[in-house]
Amino acid sequence: MRPTLFDIPYVMARDVSRHLTEALTFILKNQFVVLPDSKLKDVESQRIFSNTPVSRIFRNLASAGKLNQFLFLDYSDLKTTSIPELLITDDLCIDGSAASGIQVPAFAQKCWINLTPILGKRDSYNVPLFFTDVSRLAQLVTRAALVQAYKDKDLWLTINQSLLFIELYATIIGQSITNMYALNPDERRFVMTVLAAYAAQRAGSQTTDPKMPPLLMRCAFLGSGVDVRTIMDDAMKYVKDPSGWMTLADVATIIQNIGPSRMKGYSPQMLYRSISISSIDSSTMIIAADYPPYWLYQLLNVASGYKNPVISGIVKTLNLKNKLMTLADDVADNANLLSALTR
């Protein structure tokens, strides 16, 4: 089933749901930290001169009047430095509508974006907002848009976008595993097929059969459809959920049991480590392995010039740049993302 950020193992281990109550209480007591609608014009008017996929997404959202879909926060005028950690943690994009077990007021049922680190000092309350890093602003807005679209719209990507998303997910993570275990081509294809099945479940429509996702059967990079079906028939025996929805723990169990014998001890932690150990945003990469909006966000960042050691290195080694740019440009210029933001 399609997860929210609160369902991701890494986030659950940090007990984010409990901290959310503290964060929400803080916002309700200090509502002046919420950027008023009158200041949205200052955000919308920011000029980004680059033409990267991330900057184009920001410009498209701003010109379409979609920035009111997010809850912008500014702590610059706070008299205290005691701010709940959840509100200043850079690697988490909190979606108030996804919270469970607590009552979230309507104004906070959006993705929360902390602007404070990228705002310059202002001499008075009425002066326009001054941003010190508009590229980071574009990244934050893009990430929030992806998180909201993923939750709110079943077909959050077009079919062609989904197929490229799945291929890049399975190929990049599959190659990182291949490097670790020196897999031969057949072993690599098996691992990539299991990863592609997981990505197809997470990124595709939630109304399709998870035991044989239609998107998976359209992944030409995996080779024969007969081989894919054979792998899936065997793999489903090790999935805990009777309906067939996989977790990364299931992926690891499948690899342990029907993968190469030298991978008997494989675990999700090994997968997380292989894609995050050399990255400065390691937490984001760990979340991205489980959470499609974050994986797509990382791909868009790399397509926009950001250097991610794992993704950038494998994209270069396997000559995936054209596919990456095709996906990034299509997501940036397609109206599908705009239409998904309707809160």
MOHUUR-V771248 format. One record per residue. RES is the residue in one small letter. SS is DSSP state (@ for helix, = for strand, . for the rest). PHI is phi in radians with two decimals (none if undefined). PSI is psi in whole degrees, 0 to 359 (none if undefined). Layout:
res->RES ss->SS phi->PHI psi->PSI
res->RES ss->SS phi->PHI psi->PSI
//
This chain:
res->m ss->. phi->none psi->158
res->r ss->. phi->-1.27 psi->121
res->p ss->. phi->-1.51 psi->161
res->t ss->. phi->-1.74 psi->173
res->l ss->@ phi->-1.03 psi->328
res->f ss->@ phi->-1.24 psi->346
res->d ss->@ phi->-1.59 psi->352
res->i ss->. phi->-1.32 psi->131
res->p ss->@ phi->-0.89 psi->317
res->y ss->@ phi->-1.10 psi->321
res->v ss->@ phi->-1.27 psi->319
res->m ss->@ phi->-1.07 psi->323
res->a ss->@ phi->-1.15 psi->336
res->r ss->. phi->-1.56 psi->4
res->d ss->. phi->0.95 psi->45
res->v ss->@ phi->-1.11 psi->324
res->s ss->@ phi->-1.02 psi->321
res->r ss->@ phi->-1.20 psi->318
res->h ss->@ phi->-1.21 psi->339
res->l ss->@ phi->-1.12 psi->322
res->t ss->@ phi->-1.06 psi->316
res->e ss->@ phi->-1.08 psi->317
res->a ss->@ phi->-1.14 psi->317
res->l ss->@ phi->-1.17 psi->319
res->t ss->@ phi->-1.03 psi->319
res->f ss->@ phi->-1.09 psi->315
res->i ss->@ phi->-1.12 psi->319
res->l ss->@ phi->-1.15 psi->327
res->k ss->@ phi->-1.39 psi->338
res->n ss->. phi->-2.25 psi->61
res->q ss->@ phi->-1.17 psi->348
res->f ss->@ phi->-1.20 psi->347
res->v ss->@ phi->-1.33 psi->345
res->v ss->= phi->-1.38 psi->124
res->l ss->. phi->-1.10 psi->123
res->p ss->. phi->-1.23 psi->157
res->d ss->@ phi->-0.98 psi->329
res->s ss->@ phi->-1.12 psi->338
res->k ss->@ phi->-1.63 psi->352
res->l ss->@ phi->-1.07 psi->329
res->k ss->@ phi->-1.04 psi->326
res->d ss->@ phi->-1.15 psi->324
res->v ss->@ phi->-1.29 psi->314
res->e ss->@ phi->-1.09 psi->330
res->s ss->. phi->-1.48 psi->359
res->q ss->. phi->-1.14 psi->132
res->r ss->. phi->-1.76 psi->126
res->i ss->. phi->-2.03 psi->118
res->f ss->. phi->-1.48 psi->346
res->s ss->. phi->-1.34 psi->162
res->n ss->. phi->-2.09 psi->40
res->t ss->. phi->-1.36 psi->163
res->p ss->@ phi->-0.97 psi->318
res->v ss->@ phi->-1.16 psi->317
res->s ss->@ phi->-1.16 psi->325
res->r ss->@ phi->-1.20 psi->322
res->i ss->@ phi->-1.05 psi->315
res->f ss->@ phi->-1.06 psi->313
res->r ss->@ phi->-1.09 psi->319
res->n ss->@ phi->-1.13 psi->318
res->l ss->@ phi->-1.15 psi->318
res->a ss->@ phi->-1.14 psi->314
res->s ss->@ phi->-1.21 psi->336
res->a ss->. phi->-1.53 psi->2
res->g ss->. phi->1.21 psi->30
res->k ss->. phi->-1.66 psi->359
res->l ss->@ phi->-1.22 psi->343
res->n ss->@ phi->-1.28 psi->359
res->q ss->@ phi->-1.39 psi->353
res->f ss->= phi->-2.07 psi->158
res->l ss->= phi->-1.80 psi->102
res->f ss->= phi->-1.48 psi->136
res->l ss->= phi->-2.10 psi->139
res->d ss->. phi->-2.39 psi->112
res->y ss->. phi->-1.68 psi->12
res->s ss->. phi->-1.03 psi->326
res->d ss->. phi->-1.67 psi->8
res->l ss->. phi->-1.19 psi->140
res->k ss->. phi->-1.55 psi->356
res->t ss->. phi->-2.13 psi->152
res->t ss->. phi->-1.74 psi->3
res->s ss->. phi->-1.52 psi->82
res->i ss->. phi->-1.87 psi->134
res->p ss->. phi->-0.90 psi->136
res->e ss->@ phi->-0.98 psi->324
res->l ss->@ phi->-1.06 psi->331
res->l ss->@ phi->-1.40 psi->347
res->i ss->@ phi->-2.13 psi->8
res->t ss->. phi->-1.39 psi->120
res->d ss->. phi->-1.31 psi->335
res->d ss->. phi->-1.56 psi->0
res->l ss->. phi->-2.03 psi->129
res->c ss->. phi->-1.86 psi->99
res->i ss->. phi->-1.35 psi->127
res->d ss->= phi->-1.87 psi->108
res->g ss->@ phi->-1.06 psi->333
res->s ss->@ phi->-1.31 psi->345
res->a ss->@ phi->-1.62 psi->354
res->a ss->. phi->-1.18 psi->141
res->s ss->. phi->-2.14 psi->148
res->g ss->. phi->1.52 psi->353
res->i ss->. phi->-2.34 psi->155
res->q ss->. phi->-1.60 psi->120
res->v ss->. phi->-1.90 psi->123
res->p ss->. phi->-1.09 psi->156
res->a ss->@ phi->-0.97 psi->319
res->f ss->@ phi->-1.13 psi->338
res->a ss->@ phi->-1.76 psi->5
res->q ss->. phi->-1.51 psi->55
res->k ss->. phi->-2.47 psi->177
res->c ss->= phi->-1.38 psi->136
res->w ss->= phi->-1.62 psi->131
res->i ss->= phi->-2.17 psi->117
res->n ss->= phi->-1.49 psi->112
res->l ss->. phi->-1.55 psi->346
res->t ss->@ phi->-0.90 psi->314
res->p ss->@ phi->-1.12 psi->342
res->i ss->@ phi->-2.00 psi->16
res->l ss->= phi->-1.81 psi->135
res->g ss->. phi->-1.43 psi->166
res->k ss->. phi->-1.19 psi->143
res->r ss->. phi->-2.10 psi->142
res->d ss->. phi->-1.40 psi->332
res->s ss->. phi->-2.56 psi->169
res->y ss->. phi->-1.17 psi->328
res->n ss->. phi->-1.56 psi->353
res->v ss->. phi->-1.27 psi->153
res->p ss->. phi->-1.09 psi->155
res->l ss->. phi->-1.17 psi->140
res->f ss->. phi->-2.07 psi->119
res->f ss->= phi->-1.72 psi->132
res->t ss->. phi->-1.54 psi->344
res->d ss->. phi->-2.58 psi->89
res->v ss->@ phi->-1.28 psi->335
res->s ss->@ phi->-1.15 psi->320
res->r ss->@ phi->-1.19 psi->324
res->l ss->@ phi->-1.01 psi->314
res->a ss->@ phi->-1.08 psi->321
res->q ss->@ phi->-1.11 psi->315
res->l ss->@ phi->-1.10 psi->317
res->v ss->@ phi->-1.18 psi->319
res->t ss->@ phi->-1.06 psi->314
res->r ss->@ phi->-1.05 psi->315
res->a ss->@ phi->-1.09 psi->319
res->a ss->@ phi->-1.10 psi->319
res->l ss->@ phi->-1.15 psi->319
res->v ss->@ phi->-1.11 psi->314
res->q ss->@ phi->-1.19 psi->318
res->a ss->@ phi->-1.09 psi->320
res->y ss->@ phi->-1.10 psi->322
res->k ss->@ phi->-1.35 psi->322
res->d ss->@ phi->-1.59 psi->339
res->k ss->. phi->-2.23 psi->124
res->d ss->. phi->-1.04 psi->312
res->l ss->. phi->-1.69 psi->74
res->w ss->. phi->-1.32 psi->340
res->l ss->. phi->-2.17 psi->155
res->t ss->. phi->-1.24 psi->168
res->i ss->@ phi->-1.07 psi->314
res->n ss->@ phi->-1.11 psi->320
res->q ss->@ phi->-1.10 psi->317
res->s ss->@ phi->-1.08 psi->318
res->l ss->@ phi->-1.12 psi->319
res->l ss->@ phi->-1.19 psi->320
res->f ss->@ phi->-1.01 psi->311
res->i ss->@ phi->-1.10 psi->316
res->e ss->@ phi->-1.09 psi->316
res->l ss->@ phi->-1.21 psi->323
res->y ss->@ phi->-1.09 psi->306
res->a ss->@ phi->-1.16 psi->323
res->t ss->@ phi->-1.28 psi->315
res->i ss->@ phi->-1.21 psi->311
res->i ss->@ phi->-1.22 psi->322
res->g ss->@ phi->-1.07 psi->322
res->q ss->@ phi->-1.22 psi->324
res->s ss->@ phi->-1.13 psi->325
res->i ss->@ phi->-1.25 psi->320
res->t ss->@ phi->-1.03 psi->318
res->n ss->@ phi->-1.11 psi->324
res->m ss->@ phi->-1.27 psi->323
res->y ss->@ phi->-1.98 psi->5
res->a ss->. phi->0.89 psi->54
res->l ss->. phi->-1.26 psi->144
res->n ss->. phi->-1.44 psi->172
res->p ss->@ phi->-0.98 psi->319
res->d ss->@ phi->-1.18 psi->319
res->e ss->@ phi->-1.14 psi->320
res->r ss->@ phi->-1.11 psi->318
res->r ss->@ phi->-1.13 psi->322
res->f ss->@ phi->-1.09 psi->311
res->v ss->@ phi->-1.07 psi->317
res->m ss->@ phi->-1.13 psi->325
res->t ss->@ phi->-1.15 psi->317
res->v ss->@ phi->-1.13 psi->317
res->l ss->@ phi->-1.12 psi->321
res->a ss->@ phi->-1.14 psi->323
res->a ss->@ phi->-1.10 psi->317
res->y ss->@ phi->-1.10 psi->315
res->a ss->@ phi->-1.15 psi->323
res->a ss->@ phi->-1.13 psi->322
res->q ss->@ phi->-1.13 psi->315
res->r ss->@ phi->-1.29 psi->324
res->a ss->@ phi->-1.63 psi->338
res->g ss->. phi->-1.52 psi->185
res->s ss->. phi->-1.12 psi->141
res->q ss->. phi->-1.49 psi->4
res->t ss->. phi->-1.75 psi->1
res->t ss->. phi->-1.68 psi->170
res->d ss->. phi->-1.30 psi->115
res->p ss->@ phi->-1.19 psi->340
res->k ss->@ phi->-1.30 psi->340
res->m ss->@ phi->-2.61 psi->74
res->p ss->. phi->-1.02 psi->131
res->p ss->@ phi->-0.98 psi->323
res->l ss->@ phi->-1.09 psi->325
res->l ss->@ phi->-1.08 psi->319
res->m ss->@ phi->-1.26 psi->351
res->r ss->. phi->-1.77 psi->7
res->c ss->. phi->-1.48 psi->90
res->a ss->@ phi->-1.10 psi->334
res->f ss->@ phi->-1.16 psi->346
res->l ss->@ phi->-1.51 psi->350
res->g ss->. phi->1.60 psi->220
res->s ss->. phi->-1.09 psi->133
res->g ss->@ phi->-1.13 psi->329
res->v ss->@ phi->-1.10 psi->317
res->d ss->@ phi->-1.13 psi->320
res->v ss->@ phi->-1.09 psi->315
res->r ss->@ phi->-1.08 psi->320
res->t ss->@ phi->-1.10 psi->315
res->i ss->@ phi->-1.10 psi->317
res->m ss->@ phi->-1.15 psi->321
res->d ss->@ phi->-1.05 psi->318
res->d ss->@ phi->-1.25 psi->320
res->a ss->@ phi->-1.12 psi->320
res->m ss->@ phi->-1.08 psi->341
res->k ss->@ phi->-1.16 psi->342
res->y ss->@ phi->-1.94 psi->10
res->v ss->. phi->-1.60 psi->126
res->k ss->. phi->-1.18 psi->320
res->d ss->. phi->-1.24 psi->121
res->p ss->. phi->-1.01 psi->331
res->s ss->. phi->-1.35 psi->345
res->g ss->. phi->1.85 psi->359
res->w ss->. phi->-1.23 psi->128
res->m ss->. phi->-1.67 psi->155
res->t ss->. phi->-2.07 psi->170
res->l ss->@ phi->-1.16 psi->333
res->a ss->@ phi->-1.11 psi->320
res->d ss->@ phi->-1.13 psi->318
res->v ss->@ phi->-0.99 psi->315
res->a ss->@ phi->-1.12 psi->318
res->t ss->@ phi->-1.10 psi->319
res->i ss->@ phi->-1.07 psi->314
res->i ss->@ phi->-1.11 psi->320
res->q ss->@ phi->-1.03 psi->317
res->n ss->@ phi->-1.56 psi->326
res->i ss->@ phi->-2.20 psi->10
res->g ss->. phi->-1.61 psi->191
res->p ss->. phi->-1.00 psi->145
res->s ss->@ phi->-1.07 psi->330
res->r ss->@ phi->-1.31 psi->358
res->m ss->@ phi->-1.87 psi->21
res->k ss->. phi->-1.04 psi->331
res->g ss->. phi->-1.69 psi->16
res->y ss->. phi->-1.16 psi->143
res->s ss->. phi->-2.47 psi->162
res->p ss->@ phi->-1.01 psi->326
res->q ss->@ phi->-1.06 psi->326
res->m ss->@ phi->-1.19 psi->323
res->l ss->@ phi->-1.14 psi->312
res->y ss->@ phi->-1.00 psi->316
res->r ss->@ phi->-1.13 psi->321
res->s ss->@ phi->-1.16 psi->332
res->i ss->@ phi->-1.79 psi->355
res->s ss->@ phi->-2.17 psi->346
res->i ss->. phi->-1.10 psi->329
res->s ss->. phi->-1.84 psi->12
res->s ss->. phi->-1.79 psi->139
res->i ss->. phi->-1.25 psi->337
res->d ss->. phi->-1.86 psi->54
res->s ss->@ phi->-1.04 psi->323
res->s ss->@ phi->-1.11 psi->318
res->t ss->@ phi->-1.11 psi->321
res->m ss->@ phi->-1.18 psi->322
res->i ss->@ phi->-1.10 psi->316
res->i ss->@ phi->-1.12 psi->320
res->a ss->@ phi->-1.07 psi->329
res->a ss->@ phi->-1.07 psi->329
res->d ss->@ phi->-1.77 psi->343
res->y ss->. phi->-2.27 psi->103
res->p ss->@ phi->-0.88 psi->319
res->p ss->@ phi->-1.02 psi->323
res->y ss->@ phi->-1.27 psi->324
res->w ss->@ phi->-1.15 psi->315
res->l ss->@ phi->-1.12 psi->322
res->y ss->@ phi->-1.03 psi->317
res->q ss->@ phi->-1.15 psi->320
res->l ss->@ phi->-1.10 psi->317
res->l ss->@ phi->-1.10 psi->321
res->n ss->@ phi->-1.10 psi->315
res->v ss->@ phi->-1.11 psi->318
res->a ss->@ phi->-1.12 psi->338
res->s ss->. phi->-1.65 psi->6
res->g ss->. phi->1.90 psi->354
res->y ss->. phi->-1.28 psi->138
res->k ss->. phi->-1.68 psi->108
res->n ss->. phi->-1.85 psi->120
res->p ss->@ phi->-0.93 psi->318
res->v ss->@ phi->-1.36 psi->303
res->i ss->@ phi->-1.11 psi->311
res->s ss->@ phi->-1.06 psi->317
res->g ss->@ phi->-1.11 psi->315
res->i ss->@ phi->-1.28 psi->323
res->v ss->@ phi->-1.02 psi->319
res->k ss->@ phi->-1.23 psi->314
res->t ss->@ phi->-1.09 psi->318
res->l ss->. phi->-1.67 psi->7
res->n ss->. phi->0.99 psi->51
res->l ss->. phi->-1.73 psi->7
res->k ss->@ phi->-1.04 psi->317
res->n ss->@ phi->-1.08 psi->319
res->k ss->@ phi->-1.20 psi->320
res->l ss->@ phi->-1.08 psi->314
res->m ss->@ phi->-1.21 psi->326
res->t ss->@ phi->-1.07 psi->314
res->l ss->@ phi->-1.10 psi->311
res->a ss->@ phi->-1.10 psi->315
res->d ss->@ phi->-1.14 psi->321
res->d ss->@ phi->-1.18 psi->319
res->v ss->@ phi->-1.12 psi->319
res->a ss->@ phi->-1.16 psi->323
res->d ss->@ phi->-1.80 psi->354
res->n ss->. phi->-1.54 psi->140
res->a ss->. phi->-1.32 psi->357
res->n ss->@ phi->-1.03 psi->319
res->l ss->@ phi->-1.17 psi->319
res->l ss->@ phi->-1.10 psi->319
res->s ss->@ phi->-1.21 psi->340
res->a ss->@ phi->-1.38 psi->344
res->l ss->. phi->-1.66 psi->98
res->t ss->. phi->-2.34 psi->26
res->r ss->. phi->-1.39 psi->none
//
